[in-house]
Amino acid sequence: MMPRAAVFSHNGLGDGINMLVLSHNLHLNGFVVETYQNTMGSMQNWFPHLPVKPYPPMEELSSVLHAYDWYFVVWNDTNEFVLRLIEEGKRRFPERMKVIYIYPSPNIINEPYYSDCLIDPKLSLAQNMRNLCEKVMHFPKIARGSGLIAPEGLIFRKYPKRVIVHPTSGRESKNWPKEKFVKLAGHLKEEGFLSVFVPGMKEMAQWRDVAIQGFEVVDFPSLDELARYIYESGYLIGNDSGVGHLASALGIRTLIFCRRKAVSKLWGPSFSESIVLTPNRLIPNIRSLRLRDQYWQKFISVNKARRGFEILIQM
């Protein structure tokens, strides 16, 4: 009988895309695997061999603890189900309950459960999942990607001059300024590229005026529709967010803005060619000021972004 494994991911899109690396490798090495994640359900047709399920209610904890041979759980101290699952799993079968403790800190080696998965904050999350499969689980087969398979009828990079601009994220503090995105799109237009703004349904009202300046602003009813559009585009430019990871996993080159290089090492898109722009490290960031962290958007100019994109298209 094939061993059964459960992977419990955080619910962010980027988290889910990266955790599918683990699920995909489990599948390739003979496991029946189910991934628990609340965001990616509408994209199930992109990974039909990797069933994704929503988080179960607390009353199903007992049945979940009896349903699998192995558990891979991303630590989340704000989720009661995860805390109880780890507590009970570590008590009953500690070797088969692997806690993935992800924090971008050089001191992570001292954190609880570090030895379970050997997370290295200097490597991308996707590479950490591959290392987990190779160095902890000792799997003979190691795949690089998330196992995404394009649905029939799509043509990869059908519109090579189309640039997806994703100017939003889960937090306002992670966003490069709106006026800079629009100015960059104007420069790209002069160079023959078509910039399409995809801010997301919640932020559409704040970005509709971009259409007046001659740029298309679109929204999609589901992640599946968005993924299809990205897959047939040439590039993606955006903030540190899940959509960048999705584009990268689909093979689309990305240009991402991020406040700190240390954060980008773990959380930057890493499946395809990408450039992550961060403020110059010479800008003071001492604990009492944190100038680089507080005002990082000001330290990444439009010209720097233009140069980054020129490098990206030549990669």
C-alpha positions in Angstrom: 0.0 0.0 0.0 1.3 3.5 -0.9 2.1 5.7 2.1 -0.1 8.7 2.6 1.1 12.2 3.4 -0.5 15.5 4.4 1.1 18.9 3.7 -0.3 21.8 5.6 0.6 25.1 4.0 0.0 28.7 5.0 -2.9 30.2 3.0 -1.0 32.8 1.0 -0.8 32.1 -2.7 3.0 32.3 -2.7 3.1 29.9 0.3 0.9 27.4 -1.5 2.8 27.5 -4.8 6.1 26.9 -3.0 4.7 24.1 -0.8 3.5 22.3 -3.9 7.2 21.6 -4.6 7.1 19.4 -1.5 3.8 17.8 -2.5 5.0 17.2 -6.0 8.1 15.5 -4.8 6.2 13.3 -2.4 4.0 12.3 -5.3 6.9 11.4 -7.5 8.4 9.2 -4.8 5.3 7.1 -4.3 3.2 8.9 -1.8 -0.5 9.6 -1.9 -0.4 13.2 -0.9 -3.1 15.8 0.0 -2.3 19.5 0.4 -4.3 21.7 2.8 -4.5 25.3 1.7 -7.5 27.7 1.4 -6.4 29.8 -1.6 -5.6 27.6 -4.6 -8.7 25.5 -5.0 -9.8 27.2 -8.3 -6.5 26.2 -9.8 -6.9 22.4 -9.2 -6.9 21.7 -12.9 -3.3 23.0 -13.1 -2.2 20.2 -10.7 -4.7 17.3 -11.1 -2.3 14.8 -9.5 -2.0 16.9 -6.3 -5.4 17.3 -4.6 -5.7 20.5 -2.6 -8.2 20.7 0.2 -9.4 23.5 2.5 -8.3 23.5 6.1 -10.5 21.1 8.1 -12.6 22.2 11.1 -11.3 21.5 14.6 -13.7 18.7 15.1 -12.0 16.7 12.4 -8.6 16.8 14.1 -8.8 13.2 15.3 -9.7 11.8 11.9 -6.9 13.8 10.3 -4.4 12.4 12.8 -5.5 8.9 11.8 -5.6 9.5 8.0 -1.9 9.8 7.1 1.5 8.1 7.6 3.5 11.4 7.3 2.7 15.0 8.1 4.5 18.1 6.9 3.1 21.2 8.7 4.2 24.8 8.3 4.4 26.3 11.8 1.6 28.8 12.4 1.1 30.0 16.0 -2.1 31.9 15.1 -4.0 28.8 13.9 -5.4 26.6 16.6 -5.9 23.6 14.3 -2.2 23.7 13.4 -1.0 24.0 17.0 -3.2 21.1 18.1 -2.1 19.0 15.1 1.6 19.5 15.9 1.1 19.0 19.6 -0.7 15.7 19.1 1.4 14.5 16.2 4.7 15.2 18.1 3.3 13.3 21.1 2.1 10.2 19.1 4.5 9.9 16.3 7.3 12.5 16.5 9.4 11.2 13.6 6.5 11.3 11.2 5.4 14.8 12.1 7.7 17.3 10.3 7.3 20.9 11.4 8.4 23.4 8.8 9.6 26.5 10.7 10.0 29.4 8.2 11.4 32.7 9.4 14.0 34.8 7.5 16.4 35.0 10.4 20.1 33.9 10.5 19.3 32.5 14.0 16.7 30.1 12.7 18.9 27.2 13.7 18.1 27.9 17.3 14.3 27.9 16.7 12.0 25.1 17.7 11.7 22.2 15.3 14.6 23.5 13.1 16.1 20.0 12.9 12.8 18.6 11.4 13.4 20.3 8.0 16.7 22.2 8.2 15.3 25.4 6.7 18.0 27.8 5.4 16.9 31.5 5.2 19.6 32.2 2.7 17.9 29.8 0.2 14.6 30.2 -1.6 11.6 28.5 0.0 11.3 26.2 -3.1 14.9 25.2 -2.8 14.4 24.5 0.9 11.5 22.2 0.0 13.8 20.3 -2.4 16.5 20.1 0.3 13.9 18.7 2.7 13.1 16.0 0.2 16.7 15.2 -0.6 18.5 15.6 2.7 15.9 14.8 5.3 13.6 12.4 3.5 16.3 11.0 1.2 14.1 10.7 -1.8 15.7 9.2 -4.9 13.7 11.5 -7.3 13.9 15.3 -6.9 11.9 17.6 -9.1 12.6 21.3 -9.3 9.1 22.7 -10.0 5.6 22.8 -8.3 4.1 20.2 -10.7 1.9 22.7 -12.5 0.6 21.5 -15.9 -1.0 24.0 -18.3 -4.6 23.1 -19.3 -5.1 22.2 -23.0 -5.5 25.0 -25.5 -3.1 27.4 -23.9 0.1 28.7 -25.7 3.1 29.5 -23.5 4.1 33.2 -23.9 1.7 33.6 -26.8 1.9 37.4 -26.3 5.7 37.9 -25.6 5.3 41.7 -25.5 2.5 41.7 -22.9 3.7 42.6 -19.4 1.5 41.9 -16.4 1.8 44.6 -13.8 0.7 43.5 -10.4 1.0 46.6 -8.3 -0.6 45.4 -5.0 0.1 42.8 -2.3 -1.3 41.6 1.0 0.1 44.7 2.8 0.4 48.3 1.7 3.9 48.6 3.2 5.1 46.0 0.6 3.9 48.1 -2.4 6.1 50.2 -4.7 4.3 53.5 -5.4 1.5 53.8 -7.8 3.0 56.7 -9.7 6.2 54.8 -10.2 4.4 51.8 -11.7 2.5 54.0 -14.1 5.7 55.9 -15.1 7.5 52.6 -15.7 4.6 51.3 -17.8 4.8 54.5 -19.9 8.5 53.8 -20.6 7.8 50.2 -21.5 5.1 51.4 -23.9 7.6 53.5 -25.7 9.8 50.4 -26.1 6.9 48.4 -27.7 5.6 46.6 -24.7 1.9 46.4 -23.6 1.5 46.8 -19.9 -1.7 45.4 -18.4 -2.5 46.3 -14.8 -3.9 43.5 -12.6 -4.4 45.0 -9.2 -6.9 42.4 -7.9 -10.6 42.7 -7.2 -10.3 44.4 -3.8 -8.1 47.2 -5.2 -9.7 47.7 -8.6 -11.4 51.0 -7.5 -8.0 52.5 -6.6 -6.6 51.6 -10.0 -9.4 52.2 -12.6 -8.0 55.7 -13.3 -4.9 54.1 -14.8 -7.1 53.3 -17.8 -7.5 57.1 -18.5 -3.7 57.2 -19.0 -3.9 54.6 -21.8 -3.3 51.4 -19.9 -5.5 48.3 -19.7 -6.8 47.4 -16.2 -8.3 44.0 -15.8 -9.6 41.6 -13.1 -10.2 37.9 -13.1 -13.0 35.9 -11.4 -10.7 33.2 -10.3 -7.0 32.2 -9.9 -7.5 29.8 -12.8 -8.4 32.6 -15.1 -5.5 34.8 -13.9 -3.0 31.9 -14.3 -4.2 31.3 -17.9 -3.6 35.0 -18.7 -0.2 35.1 -17.0 0.9 31.8 -18.8 0.3 33.4 -22.2 2.0 36.7 -21.3 5.7 37.6 -21.7 6.7 39.0 -18.3 5.4 40.1 -14.9 6.3 43.1 -12.8 5.1 43.4 -9.3 5.6 43.6 -5.6 6.7 40.8 -3.2 3.5 38.8 -3.5 1.9 35.5 -4.4 1.2 36.4 -8.0 5.0 36.8 -8.6 5.5 33.2 -7.3 2.6 32.0 -9.5 4.1 33.6 -12.6 7.6 32.2 -11.8 6.2 28.7 -11.3 4.4 29.0 -14.7 7.8 29.8 -16.4 7.3 33.6 -16.8 10.2 35.9 -16.1 9.5 38.3 -13.2 10.7 41.7 -11.9 9.9 42.1 -8.2 10.2 45.0 -5.8 11.1 44.1 -2.2 12.1 46.1 0.9 15.0 43.9 2.0 17.5 41.6 0.3 17.5 39.1 3.3 13.7 38.7 2.8 14.0 38.3 -0.9 16.5 35.4 -0.5 13.8 33.2 1.1 10.7 34.7 -0.4 11.7 35.9 -3.9 10.3 34.0 -6.9 12.8 31.3 -7.8 11.3 28.9 -10.4 12.2 31.0 -13.5 14.6 33.8 -14.4 13.8 36.7 -12.1 15.2 40.0 -10.8 14.4 41.3 -7.3 15.1 45.0 -6.8 15.8 46.1 -3.3 17.3 49.4 -1.8 21.0 49.8 -1.8 22.5 48.2 1.2 24.6 51.3 1.9 21.5 53.1 3.0 21.4 53.1 6.9 19.2 50.6 8.5 20.3 50.6 12.1 17.8 49.5 14.6 17.0 52.9 15.9 16.2 54.4 12.5 15.4 51.6 10.0 15.6 54.2 7.1 16.0 51.5 4.5 13.0 49.5 5.7 10.7 52.5 6.3 11.4 54.4 3.1 12.5 51.6 0.8 10.0 52.6 -2.0 11.9 56.0 -2.3 15.2 54.2 -2.8 14.1 52.2 -5.8 13.8 54.6 -8.7 11.9 54.1 -12.0 15.3 54.2 -13.9 16.6 51.4 -11.7 13.4 49.4 -12.6 13.9 50.2 -16.3 17.5 48.9 -16.1 16.3 45.8 -14.3 13.7 45.0 -16.9 16.3 45.5 -19.7 18.4 42.9 -18.0 15.4 40.6 -17.5 14.5 40.4 -21.1 18.0 39.4 -22.0 18.2 36.6 -19.5 
